[in-house]
Amino acid sequence: MKTATAASFVQTADYVNPLITATRTVFEMMLGCTPNRTGMALKETMAPKHELSAIIGVTGKAAGTIVLSLSRSAALEVLNRMVGIEVSEIDSDVCDAVGELTNMIAGSAKAQLERLQLSISIPNIISGKDHTVHYPSNVTPICIIFDSEIGPFAIEVGFTSVNQS
């Protein structure tokens, strides 16, 4: 079992809280729904909680990975609510809509993350059951679980400090 110091939890909270706030804001504004946080846990596997993941790299004072992991139903509803297109399978349009939603969340959180001397990449989308996301070595990511009227989703985050001379 991995242990973490109080300082690492505070640091992680500094990185995660802007993402939670941005997620709520963007979901309310763009999707017309309010996500409710239902849990938080250390991840035991590197497979995201759901089958569609938008992955953002973080660099700067810390290095890490942020994953917006959506259930199939939530991903399909993102496309429907953003552009009014209903589909029954995850396709390129769904991936584009989730990528744009994730970009908006990252953009909303960017000011707070820049204050912490962090930069973020544009999202990459991966779909399929049991795909794997690789986090920095010696990092145990956390998973923040949400439910919403469009379906369940999670934000998964793993950071490590970067030594700067």
C-alpha positions as CSV (number, residue, x, y, z in Angstrom):
1,M,0.0,0.0,0.0
2,K,1.3,3.4,-0.9
3,T,1.5,6.2,1.6
4,A,1.4,9.9,0.9
5,T,2.5,12.9,3.0
6,A,0.2,15.6,4.1
7,A,2.2,18.0,1.9
8,S,1.5,15.9,-1.2
9,F,-2.2,15.9,-0.4
10,V,-2.3,19.7,-0.1
11,Q,-0.3,20.0,-3.3
12,T,-2.7,17.7,-5.1
13,A,-5.7,19.6,-3.7
14,D,-4.2,22.8,-5.1
15,Y,-4.1,21.2,-8.6
16,V,-7.4,19.4,-8.4
17,N,-9.7,22.0,-6.9
18,P,-9.4,24.4,-9.9
19,L,-10.4,21.4,-12.1
20,I,-13.4,20.5,-10.0
21,T,-14.6,24.1,-10.1
22,A,-14.0,24.4,-13.8
23,T,-15.8,21.1,-14.5
24,R,-18.9,22.3,-12.6
25,T,-18.9,25.6,-14.3
26,V,-18.5,24.2,-17.8
27,F,-21.1,21.4,-17.3
28,E,-23.6,23.9,-16.0
29,M,-22.9,26.4,-18.8
30,M,-22.5,24.1,-21.8
31,L,-24.6,21.0,-20.9
32,G,-27.2,22.5,-18.6
33,C,-26.5,20.1,-15.8
34,T,-24.9,20.3,-12.4
35,P,-22.5,17.4,-11.6
36,N,-22.5,16.1,-8.1
37,R,-19.3,14.7,-6.6
38,T,-20.1,11.3,-5.2
39,G,-16.7,10.0,-4.1
40,M,-12.9,10.2,-4.2
41,A,-10.4,7.4,-4.0
42,L,-6.8,6.5,-4.8
43,K,-6.8,4.5,-8.1
44,E,-5.8,0.9,-7.9
45,T,-5.4,0.3,-11.6
46,M,-4.3,2.5,-14.5
47,A,-7.5,1.8,-16.4
48,P,-9.8,4.8,-16.3
49,K,-13.2,4.4,-14.7
50,H,-15.2,4.8,-17.9
51,E,-14.8,3.9,-21.6
52,L,-14.0,7.3,-23.1
53,S,-11.1,9.4,-21.8
54,A,-9.9,12.9,-22.6
55,I,-6.3,13.1,-21.5
56,I,-4.4,16.3,-20.7
57,G,-0.7,16.5,-19.9
58,V,0.6,18.9,-17.3
59,T,4.1,20.4,-17.1
60,G,5.9,23.0,-15.1
61,K,6.4,23.0,-11.4
62,A,4.8,19.6,-11.4
63,A,4.3,16.9,-14.1
64,G,1.3,14.9,-14.5
65,T,-1.8,13.7,-16.2
66,I,-5.5,14.8,-16.0
67,V,-8.1,12.5,-17.3
68,L,-11.8,13.3,-17.9
69,S,-13.3,9.8,-18.0
70,L,-16.9,9.6,-19.2
71,S,-19.4,6.8,-19.3
72,R,-20.8,5.9,-22.7
73,S,-24.1,7.5,-21.9
74,A,-22.5,10.7,-20.7
75,A,-20.3,10.9,-23.8
76,L,-23.2,10.4,-26.1
77,E,-25.2,13.1,-24.3
78,V,-22.3,15.6,-24.4
79,L,-22.7,15.5,-28.2
80,N,-26.4,15.8,-28.0
81,R,-26.4,18.7,-25.6
82,M,-23.6,20.6,-27.3
83,V,-24.7,20.3,-31.0
84,G,-28.1,18.6,-30.9
85,I,-27.0,15.4,-32.6
86,E,-28.2,12.1,-31.2
87,V,-26.1,9.0,-31.9
88,S,-26.1,5.5,-30.3
89,E,-22.4,4.7,-30.5
90,I,-19.2,6.5,-29.7
91,D,-17.9,8.0,-33.0
92,S,-15.6,10.8,-34.1
93,D,-18.3,13.4,-33.5
94,V,-18.7,12.2,-29.9
95,C,-14.9,12.3,-29.5
96,D,-14.7,15.8,-30.9
97,A,-17.5,17.1,-28.6
98,V,-15.8,15.5,-25.5
99,G,-12.5,17.0,-26.6
100,E,-14.0,20.4,-26.9
101,L,-15.7,20.1,-23.6
102,T,-12.4,19.0,-22.0
103,N,-10.7,22.0,-23.7
104,M,-13.2,24.3,-22.1
105,I,-12.7,22.8,-18.7
106,A,-8.9,23.1,-19.1
107,G,-9.2,26.7,-20.3
108,S,-11.4,27.5,-17.3
109,A,-8.9,26.0,-14.9
110,K,-5.9,27.4,-16.7
111,A,-5.6,30.7,-14.8
112,Q,-5.4,28.9,-11.4
113,L,-3.0,26.4,-12.8
114,E,-0.7,29.1,-14.3
115,R,-0.7,30.7,-10.8
116,L,0.8,27.4,-9.6
117,Q,3.4,27.5,-12.5
118,L,1.7,24.7,-14.5
119,S,1.0,24.5,-18.2
120,I,-1.5,22.2,-19.9
121,S,-1.7,20.5,-23.2
122,I,-4.6,20.1,-25.6
123,P,-6.7,17.0,-24.9
124,N,-6.2,13.6,-26.6
125,I,-9.2,11.3,-26.7
126,I,-9.0,7.5,-26.1
127,S,-12.0,5.2,-26.2
128,G,-12.6,1.5,-25.5
129,K,-13.1,-0.6,-22.4
130,D,-10.1,-1.2,-20.2
131,H,-7.7,1.2,-22.0
132,T,-4.7,2.2,-19.9
133,V,-3.4,5.7,-18.9
134,H,0.2,6.0,-17.8
135,Y,1.0,8.5,-15.1
136,P,4.4,9.6,-14.0
137,S,6.5,7.0,-12.2
138,N,5.8,6.6,-8.4
139,V,2.4,8.4,-8.7
140,T,-0.8,7.0,-7.3
141,P,-3.5,8.9,-9.1
142,I,-6.7,9.9,-7.4
143,C,-10.2,9.5,-8.9
144,I,-13.0,12.0,-8.2
145,I,-16.3,10.4,-9.1
146,F,-19.3,12.4,-10.3
147,D,-22.9,11.7,-11.2
148,S,-25.0,14.0,-13.3
149,E,-28.2,13.9,-15.2
150,I,-26.3,13.1,-18.4
151,G,-24.6,10.1,-16.6
152,P,-21.6,9.2,-14.5
153,F,-18.1,10.5,-15.1
154,A,-14.8,10.9,-13.2
155,I,-11.8,13.2,-13.1
156,E,-8.6,11.2,-12.6
157,V,-5.4,13.1,-11.6
158,G,-1.8,12.1,-11.0
159,F,1.0,14.6,-10.3
160,T,4.6,14.5,-9.3
161,S,6.8,17.4,-8.2
162,V,9.5,18.5,-10.6
163,N,12.8,19.4,-9.1
164,Q,13.9,22.8,-10.4
165,S,17.4,24.0,-9.8
